[in-house]
Amino acid sequence: MTVLRVSDLTVGIPGPDGRVLVEGVELSLEAGGAVGLTGASGAGKTLTACALCGLLPDPVRVLGGRLEIGGEGIDPTDRRAFRRRRGRDVFMVFQSPAGALDPISRVGEQIAEALWAVRGWARSEARREAVRLLGSVGLDRDHADRFPHQLSGGQRQRVLLAIALALRPRVLVADEPTSGLDQTTRDQVLALISELRELEGTALVVVSHDLRVLAGIVDDLVVLHGGWQVEAGPVGGVLERPRHPHTAELVRAMRLLEGIGP
């Protein structure tokens, strides 16, 4: 079943002095599938990801295109259309997890809220399940009573993933989920994301400038450059036989980082 379909997505600033920031993005995801969005800084990756969740920052808006979640069309220009979709249908893990968590609420309560407010659990059961979910992402029960500022960046990422596990969304959008993490924590976060996909059938949209990360977690790759989608296809084919010059530059950079030559 196709759980996410995006056609000719256009994002920008409306009005006579506005401008187009992203144009022509096409995506299609089956349940349990995974697609990566990559490109240099400023290519439009994060704007595209936010548009899929109705979370674009002011004054940026979706200017056109078509979006379907679970086979049902959504007007991507109408922010209110996403309110009942966020959480159960689509959930976003932000690059800066601190800004995505309520600073004055303990993390256990934030996970529990996802269960009782979105999935209808009783509050007492939701609190117990929140502790279990923290354990599933490698955090002990003491973390449930902590505030976000008392956690490291990697721990906050895990809390967001625990919320995603609680919600079981059809689509998880992860924006640079390993940015700023050490190698061990990065591997653990990627394993948790893969687990959500494999156990729950969640489809993944993973935003990253790191092709090495994407090569290990996604099936297909979309390359953005200057706000345009310039290449798309199976990740192995795109990395082995890039067609667009910008994709070839990204692949060369990846190989240099790996120390295997141009």
N, C-alpha and C positions, 0 to 999 in steps of 0.2 A: 504494500500500500504506500502511495506517495503521501508523505506527511508534510512536506514543505515544497512549494513550487513558487519561484520568483521569476517574473518576466519583465524585462526592460525597466528595471528599477532606476528611478532618477531621484537624486537627493540634492537639495541646494537651499539657497536663501531666496524666498519669494520677494516680489516687489520690483519696481522699476530699476532699483539700484542693486538688485540681487544677482546671484550667479549660480550656475550649476556646479556642484562639487563632485558628484558621482553620477555616471550615466551608463545605461546599457547592461546592468548586471543581470545574469541569468543563473538560476540555481534550481536543482531538483534533487530531493532527498527521499529515499525510501526509509521505512522504519528500520532502525539499527544501522543505517548508513552514516557515512562521515565525509564531509567536504572541508577542505582547508581554503582559507582566504589569505593570500600572501601578496607581497609587494613592498616597495620601499616606504619609508616614512612619508606620510602625506598622500599616499596612493588612494585612500578612501576606505581602507579595511574596516576601521572601527565605526565610521559613519554607516557603512553598509550593515554591520552587525547590529548597531543600535536601531536602524530602520526596521530590521526584522522583528524587533520587540516593541516598537513604538516608543523608544526611549531617546530620541534625538534631542540634543540640547538646543535651547533657544539661541538664535532665531532660525535654526536649520529645520527644514521640513521635507517630507517626501513630496515631490512635485509630480510624480507620475509613475506608472507601472502597475503590475498586477501581482497580488500576493494571495496564496492559498495555504491554509493550514488544515491538515486532515481532510482535504478535498473541499473545504468550504472557503469561498472567496471572502477576503477582508479588504476594505478600502484602506490602502496604506497611507492615505493622506489624512485619515480620521483617527486622531490619537485615542479617542474614546472607544474605538472599536477594539483596541488591544486590552482594555482594562480587564475584561472577563477572560482573556486569553492568557495573560501573563501568569505564570505559576504552573497551572495544569498543562497548558499547551506549549508554552515557550518560556524559557527561563534563561537569564543571562548571568554569567560569571564575569565580572569586570576585571580589567587589568589592575585596578586599584581596589582591592577588596575592602579596605578600611572605609572608603566612601560608600560602599554598597551595604554596609551593616549599620544598624541603629546604634550610635555611640552611647546611649544612655540605657540600653537594654542588655541584659545578660544574654550570652550567646545561646544558652539552653532554651531560654524563653523565645528567642527568635526562631529557632528550629521548631519548637512546639507550636508556635503561631502558624507556621506553614501547614502544620498538620490539622489544627482545629479550624483555622479560618478558610483554608482552601479545600481540604479533604474531609472536613466534617467530623474529625475525631473528638472524643471527649477530652477535656483539658487535662485530666489526671493521666489518661492513657498517653496523650501527646507528650507530656513531660517525661514519662518513662521511655517512650520511644526516642525522644531527643537524645537522651543519654546513650541509648544503644547505638544510634546513628553516629554520635561522636566517636564511639568506640570503633565503629566500622571504618572511620577515616583516620584512625590512629591517634585519637585524643581521648584521654581518660575522663572519668566522670567529673573530676574537679574543674575541668574546663567549662562545664555547663554554667558554673557560677561566676565566670569571669566576664569582664567587659571587653569589647573588641580591642581597645587600646592596650590591654594587658597581654595580647597575643602577638606573636611574630607574624610577618607577612605570609609565610607558608602556612601557619596555623589558621590565619583568617581565610586563606584560600580553601583550606579543608572544611572550615565551617560553612562556606558557601556551597561546597560540594555536598556536605551533609544536608543542607536545605534542598539541594537538587534531588538527592536521594529520597528525601521526605516527599517532595512534590511529584516525582516521577513524570517529568514533563515529556511531551512527545518530541520536543526539540530543545537541546541544550546549546546555547551559544556561549562559547568561551573565548574571551578577548585576551590574547597573550597570557594564557594561564600559567606559564612557567617563568614569566619575566621577573628578574631579580632574585630567583630562587637558586640555592646551591644544587649541585648535581643530584645528591641523594633525595632532597625534597622534590626536585623537579620530576625525577623518575616515579616517586610515590604519587604525585598529583596526576601524572599522565596515566598511571595504572588505575587510579580511581575513576578517571574519566572513561577509560576503556571498559572498566567494570560496569559502569552505569549503562553503557551502550550494549554490552553483551548480556547482562542480567535482566535489564528492563526494556530492551529494544529501543532505547532513546536514540534519536538521530542527532548527530553532532555537526555543528558549524564551528570550526576552530580557526581563530584568527592568530596568525603568527608571521613574523618576518624570518623566523628560523626554519629553513626548509628541512633541516635534520629532524626537528620535532615533528613536523607535518608528515614526513616520509614514514614515520613509525606509527602514525595514529589514524590517518585518513585514507579513504579510497580514491577520492578525486580531488583535484586541485584547481582553484580559480586564481588567476594572476591579474592584479589590478596595477595600472600605471597611469598616473595623472588623472585619476578619477574614472578611467575607462577599464572595462574588462578586455584584456588583450589576449588572453589564452585560457583554455579550460580543457580538462580531460583527465583520464586516469593518472594518478600521481606518478606511477612508474614511467609511463610514457612521456609525461611532461618533463620530468627530470632527466630522462635519458636522451630525449630528442626534442628539446625546446624549439618552438617555431618562431617565437617573437624575440627580437633582440634583447628586450628588457628581461625576459625569462632567462635567456642565455647568460646574461650578466649575473643574475641571482644565483644560477647554478654554478658559475665559475667561482663566485664568492664562497659558496658553500664548500666547494672542493678545495679551495685554498685554506679555509679554516680547518678542514679535515687533513690537510697536508698531503693531498694526493695529486697535486699538480693542476694545471689549467684545464 
